[in-house]
């Protein structure tokens, strides 16, 4: 079967190949023409005024169509190069522009949720320190352009030796991690063993994949089990990564710049904490969706240490001048005080002695 990259063949009188399109043998056919293809190219009975147009796309020839005589060598059809398309493709620009004008404000808009969360592995090698994971997060929660919470907690509990940083929709990250934490505990009770970090990661990605990204939870999960220290990222659509250092959230690029320049193998515990803190600070000061304080969590095989508000680079200082005005500074022309307390008197009427209305209690 012939394989072309969308160009036209024009055959006149069954012999001439018109419109500048090269013969099939010069276009790089993947296979030799089949018998049907050879028969379709033999049209000796066509009159000179007719043009036979064959349109091929990659791996799939379109149905052959005999067109009117207005197409000839003097008025050829537009052709495309037989070489592979290279570079950007703007073929959908006109369609998208048309749809945008038709739909107007109904076009979906992406929501930027903010946050900078990071994680890095440390220890091992010649450091003499046990392997571990250091997680970090900022503490700003936003609702659009509004800072909803200046000191929220984004490092969530999964198990005693596993923690999870969450970016995205606050409710989704909170409840997804609570659900997986509960399932991990049930799994540990059922199996009678300490759960592994990869088990939590698998539960998270399978749950998120089920909802195809509509649960907006972007997670960095880290922990230490009997197989060593592990660090994963889980995206809202269910994809995962396993790396020695990771960043996620709207400030992830600023944090990744710090990691790329400062990371090295077998960091000590304090070096990991300092690197994570510096990465979070980079997100805080370079991303509007991140801010306030730096939370750090250090996980080793023996213990998990949560360093809440490890750094507070945005503490509110005292103002250089106080703006207080004495009473009566602002003039007013009328004063009207309304009482918002209403009083009601309830009068209880005596029971009626009328025989027609008296209740029969016999």
C-alpha positions as CSV (number, residue, x, y, z in Angstrom):
1,X,0.0,0.0,0.0
2,X,1.3,3.5,-0.9
3,X,2.0,5.8,1.9
4,X,2.0,9.5,1.3
5,X,1.9,12.6,3.5
6,X,-1.2,14.3,2.2
7,X,-0.7,15.4,-1.4
8,X,-2.6,15.2,-4.6
9,X,-2.0,13.1,-7.8
10,X,-3.7,14.3,-11.0
11,X,-3.8,11.9,-13.9
12,X,-4.8,13.0,-17.3
13,X,-5.5,10.5,-20.0
14,X,-4.1,7.8,-17.7
15,X,-0.5,8.8,-18.4
16,X,0.3,12.4,-17.3
17,X,1.0,13.1,-13.6
18,X,0.1,16.7,-13.3
19,X,0.1,19.5,-10.7
20,X,3.8,19.1,-9.8
21,X,3.2,16.0,-7.6
22,X,6.1,13.6,-7.9
23,X,5.4,10.0,-9.1
24,X,4.7,7.5,-6.3
25,X,8.1,5.9,-6.8
26,X,9.8,9.2,-5.8
27,X,7.8,9.9,-2.7
28,X,9.1,7.1,-0.5
29,X,6.4,4.5,-0.5
30,X,6.6,2.1,2.4
31,X,5.5,-0.9,0.4
32,X,5.2,-1.6,-3.3
33,X,1.8,-0.8,-4.7
34,X,-0.8,-3.5,-4.5
35,X,-2.7,-4.9,-7.4
36,X,-5.7,-2.7,-6.6
37,X,-3.5,0.4,-6.4
38,X,-1.9,-0.4,-9.8
39,X,-5.3,-1.0,-11.3
40,X,-6.6,2.3,-9.9
41,X,-3.8,4.2,-11.5
42,X,-4.6,2.8,-15.0
43,X,-7.2,5.0,-16.6
44,X,-6.5,4.9,-20.3
45,X,-10.1,5.5,-21.2
46,X,-10.3,8.9,-19.5
47,X,-10.8,11.8,-21.9
48,X,-8.3,14.7,-21.9
49,X,-10.8,17.1,-20.4
50,X,-11.2,15.0,-17.2
51,X,-8.8,15.1,-14.2
52,X,-8.5,12.2,-11.9
53,X,-7.6,13.3,-8.3
54,X,-6.2,10.9,-5.8
55,X,-5.8,12.2,-2.2
56,X,-3.6,10.2,0.2
57,X,-3.1,10.7,3.9
58,X,-0.6,8.9,6.0
59,X,-1.2,5.1,5.9
60,X,-4.8,5.7,4.6
61,X,-5.7,6.5,1.0
62,X,-9.0,8.4,0.6
63,X,-11.6,7.2,-1.9
64,X,-10.8,8.1,-5.5
65,X,-12.9,10.8,-7.0
66,X,-13.3,12.0,-10.6
67,X,-13.6,15.8,-10.7
68,X,-14.9,18.2,-13.3
69,X,-12.9,19.5,-16.2
70,X,-12.3,22.9,-14.8
71,X,-9.1,21.6,-13.2
72,X,-6.3,21.4,-15.7
73,X,-2.6,22.1,-15.9
74,X,-3.4,25.8,-16.5
75,X,-5.4,25.9,-13.2
76,X,-3.8,23.3,-11.0
77,X,-5.0,22.3,-7.5
78,X,-2.9,23.3,-4.5
79,X,-0.4,20.7,-3.5
80,X,1.7,20.1,-0.4
81,X,5.3,19.1,-0.2
82,X,6.0,15.4,-0.1
83,X,8.5,15.9,2.7
84,X,7.5,15.5,6.4
85,X,6.0,18.4,8.1
86,X,8.4,20.1,10.5
87,X,7.8,22.7,13.1
88,X,4.6,24.1,14.7
89,X,1.2,23.3,13.3
90,X,-1.4,26.1,13.4
91,X,-4.0,24.2,11.4
92,X,-6.6,24.5,14.2
93,X,-6.1,28.2,14.8
94,X,-9.0,29.3,12.6
95,X,-11.3,26.7,14.1
96,X,-10.4,27.7,17.7
97,X,-10.9,31.4,16.9
98,X,-14.3,30.7,15.4
99,X,-15.4,28.6,18.4
100,X,-14.1,31.3,20.7
101,X,-16.2,33.9,19.0
102,X,-19.3,31.7,19.0
103,X,-19.0,30.6,22.6
104,X,-17.8,33.9,24.1
105,X,-17.8,33.8,27.9
106,X,-18.8,30.1,27.9
107,X,-15.2,29.0,27.3
108,X,-13.8,27.0,30.2
109,X,-11.2,28.8,32.3
110,X,-8.3,27.2,34.2
111,X,-8.1,27.9,37.9
112,X,-4.7,28.6,39.4
113,X,-4.7,27.2,42.9
114,X,-1.3,28.3,44.1
115,X,1.0,26.5,46.6
116,X,4.7,25.4,46.6
117,X,5.4,21.9,47.9
118,X,8.7,20.1,47.6
119,X,10.5,16.9,48.8
120,X,14.1,15.6,48.8
121,X,15.8,12.5,49.9
122,X,18.9,12.6,52.2
123,X,21.2,10.4,54.2
124,X,23.0,7.2,53.3
125,X,26.4,6.9,51.7
126,X,29.3,8.3,53.7
127,X,27.2,10.7,55.8
128,X,26.8,8.2,58.5
129,X,23.1,9.2,58.8
130,X,20.1,7.0,58.2
131,X,18.2,7.5,54.9
132,X,15.2,9.8,55.1
133,X,12.9,12.2,53.4
134,X,12.5,15.9,54.0
135,X,9.2,17.5,52.8
136,X,8.3,21.2,52.7
137,X,5.3,23.4,52.0
138,X,4.2,27.0,52.3
139,X,1.1,27.9,54.3
140,X,-1.0,30.2,52.1
141,X,-4.5,29.2,51.0
142,X,-6.1,31.3,48.3
143,X,-9.6,31.7,46.9
144,X,-9.0,33.4,43.6
145,X,-7.2,36.7,44.3
146,X,-8.1,36.5,48.0
147,X,-5.8,35.1,50.7
148,X,-8.2,32.8,52.6
149,X,-5.8,31.5,55.2
150,X,-2.3,32.7,56.0
151,X,-1.2,29.7,58.1
152,X,-2.9,26.5,56.8
153,X,-1.3,23.1,57.0
154,X,-0.5,21.4,53.7
155,X,1.5,18.4,55.0
156,X,-1.0,15.7,55.7
157,X,-0.8,12.5,57.7
158,X,-0.9,9.2,55.9
159,X,0.8,6.9,58.4
160,X,3.3,7.2,61.2
161,X,6.2,6.9,58.7
162,X,4.5,8.5,55.7
163,X,3.4,12.1,55.0
164,X,1.9,13.7,52.0
165,X,2.1,17.4,50.8
166,X,-1.0,18.6,48.9
167,X,-1.4,21.2,46.2
168,X,-4.5,22.0,44.3
169,X,-8.1,22.3,45.6
170,X,-7.8,22.4,49.4
171,X,-10.9,20.2,50.1
172,X,-9.7,17.6,47.6
173,X,-6.2,17.3,49.1
174,X,-7.6,17.2,52.6
175,X,-10.3,14.5,52.0
176,X,-8.2,12.4,49.6
177,X,-5.4,12.1,52.1
178,X,-7.8,11.4,54.9
179,X,-9.4,8.6,52.9
180,X,-6.0,7.0,51.9
181,X,-4.8,7.3,55.5
182,X,-7.9,5.4,56.7
183,X,-7.4,2.8,54.0
184,X,-3.7,2.4,54.9
185,X,-4.6,1.7,58.5
186,X,-7.2,-0.9,57.5
187,X,-4.6,-2.5,55.1
188,X,-2.0,-2.6,58.0
189,X,-4.6,-4.3,60.3
190,X,-5.6,-6.8,57.6
191,X,-2.1,-7.7,56.6
192,X,-0.5,-7.5,60.0
193,X,2.5,-5.6,58.6
194,X,3.8,-2.1,58.4
195,X,2.4,-0.5,55.2
196,X,4.9,0.5,52.5
197,X,5.2,3.9,50.9
198,X,4.5,2.5,47.4
199,X,1.2,1.1,48.7
200,X,0.0,4.6,49.6
201,X,1.2,5.9,46.3
202,X,-0.7,3.2,44.4
203,X,-3.9,3.8,46.3
204,X,-3.6,7.5,45.6
205,X,-3.0,7.2,41.9
206,X,-5.7,4.6,41.3
207,X,-8.2,6.8,43.2
208,X,-7.3,9.9,41.2
209,X,-7.1,8.2,37.9
210,X,-10.7,7.0,38.4
211,X,-11.9,10.6,38.4
212,X,-9.8,11.7,35.4
213,X,-8.4,14.8,37.0
214,X,-11.7,16.2,38.3
215,X,-10.4,15.6,41.9
216,X,-7.8,18.4,41.9
217,X,-5.2,16.9,44.2
218,X,-1.5,17.2,43.2
219,X,0.5,15.4,45.8
220,X,4.1,14.8,47.0
221,X,4.3,11.7,49.1
222,X,7.3,10.6,51.0
223,X,8.2,8.1,53.7
224,X,10.6,5.5,54.9
225,X,9.8,1.7,55.2
226,X,11.8,-1.5,55.4
227,X,12.8,-1.1,51.8
228,X,14.3,2.4,52.3
229,X,13.4,6.0,51.7
230,X,10.9,6.8,48.9
231,X,9.7,10.0,47.3
232,X,6.9,10.2,44.8
233,X,4.7,12.8,43.0
234,X,1.1,12.0,42.1
235,X,-0.7,14.2,39.6
236,X,-4.4,14.7,39.6
237,X,-4.9,12.5,36.5
238,X,-3.1,9.6,38.1
239,X,0.4,9.8,36.7
240,X,3.4,9.4,39.1
241,X,7.1,10.0,39.3
242,X,9.8,8.7,41.6
243,X,12.8,11.0,41.9
244,X,15.4,12.1,44.4
245,X,13.9,15.6,44.6
246,X,10.6,16.9,43.4
247,X,8.5,20.1,43.4
248,X,4.8,20.7,42.6
249,X,2.4,23.6,42.7
250,X,2.4,27.1,41.1
251,X,5.7,27.9,42.7
252,X,7.3,24.7,41.6
253,X,9.6,26.3,38.9
254,X,11.1,28.7,41.4
255,X,11.6,25.8,43.9
256,X,13.1,23.6,41.2
257,X,15.7,26.2,40.3
258,X,17.0,26.0,43.9
259,X,17.0,22.2,43.9
260,X,18.8,22.1,40.5
261,X,21.6,24.4,41.8
262,X,21.9,23.1,45.3
263,X,21.1,19.3,45.3
264,X,23.8,16.7,45.8
265,X,23.7,13.0,46.6
266,X,23.7,11.9,50.3
267,X,22.8,15.2,51.9
268,X,22.9,15.4,55.7
269,X,19.7,16.0,57.6
270,X,20.4,19.6,58.3
271,X,21.5,20.2,54.7
272,X,18.2,18.7,53.5
273,X,16.2,21.0,55.8
274,X,18.1,24.1,54.7
275,X,17.7,23.2,51.0
276,X,14.0,22.5,51.4
277,X,13.5,25.8,53.4
278,X,15.3,27.8,50.7
279,X,13.2,26.1,47.9
280,X,10.0,27.0,49.7
281,X,11.1,30.6,50.3
282,X,11.9,30.9,46.6
283,X,8.3,29.9,45.9
284,X,6.9,32.2,48.5
285,X,8.8,35.3,47.2
286,X,8.4,34.5,43.4
287,X,4.9,33.2,43.2
288,X,1.7,35.1,44.2
289,X,-0.1,31.8,44.9
290,X,2.4,30.9,47.6
291,X,3.2,32.8,50.8
292,X,3.4,33.2,54.5
293,X,5.4,30.6,56.4
294,X,7.6,27.5,55.8
295,X,6.5,24.1,57.1
296,X,9.1,21.2,57.1
297,X,8.6,17.5,57.9
298,X,11.6,15.2,58.4
299,X,11.0,11.4,58.1
300,X,13.4,8.7,59.1
301,X,13.0,5.0,59.9
302,X,12.9,5.7,63.6
303,X,10.8,8.9,63.9
304,X,8.8,11.5,62.0
305,X,9.4,15.1,63.1
306,X,7.0,17.8,62.0
307,X,8.5,21.3,62.1
308,X,5.5,23.6,62.0
309,X,6.3,27.2,61.0
310,X,10.0,26.3,60.8
311,X,10.6,29.7,59.2
312,X,8.3,32.8,59.2
313,X,9.7,35.2,56.6
314,X,6.6,37.2,56.4
315,X,6.0,38.2,60.0
316,X,4.0,41.4,60.3
317,X,6.2,44.0,62.0
318,X,5.1,47.1,64.0
319,X,4.1,50.1,62.0
320,X,6.3,53.2,62.1
321,X,3.3,55.4,62.7
322,X,-0.1,54.9,64.3
323,X,-3.2,56.3,62.7
324,X,-5.6,57.0,65.5
325,X,-8.0,59.9,65.6
326,X,-9.7,61.4,68.7
327,X,-13.4,61.1,69.1
328,X,-15.4,63.8,67.4
329,X,-12.9,64.3,64.6
330,X,-15.5,63.4,62.0
331,X,-18.5,65.8,62.1
332,X,-22.1,64.6,61.7
333,X,-25.4,66.5,61.4
334,X,-27.9,64.1,62.8
335,X,-28.0,61.2,65.3
336,X,-30.7,58.6,65.4
337,X,-30.4,55.6,67.7
338,X,-32.8,52.7,67.1
339,X,-33.4,50.0,69.6
340,X,-33.3,46.5,68.1
341,X,-34.9,44.9,71.1
342,X,-38.6,44.4,70.8
343,X,-40.8,43.7,73.8
344,X,-44.0,41.7,73.6
345,X,-46.7,41.0,76.2
346,X,-48.6,37.7,76.1
347,X,-51.9,37.7,77.8
348,X,-53.4,34.3,78.7
349,X,-57.2,34.2,78.4
350,X,-59.2,32.2,80.9
351,X,-61.0,29.1,79.6
352,X,-64.5,29.7,78.2
353,X,-67.4,28.5,80.3
354,X,-69.8,28.3,77.4
355,X,-71.5,24.9,77.3
356,X,-71.4,24.8,73.5
357,X,-67.6,25.2,73.5
358,X,-66.7,23.2,76.6
359,X,-64.8,20.0,76.0
360,X,-66.6,16.8,77.0
361,X,-64.3,14.9,79.4
362,X,-66.9,12.3,80.5
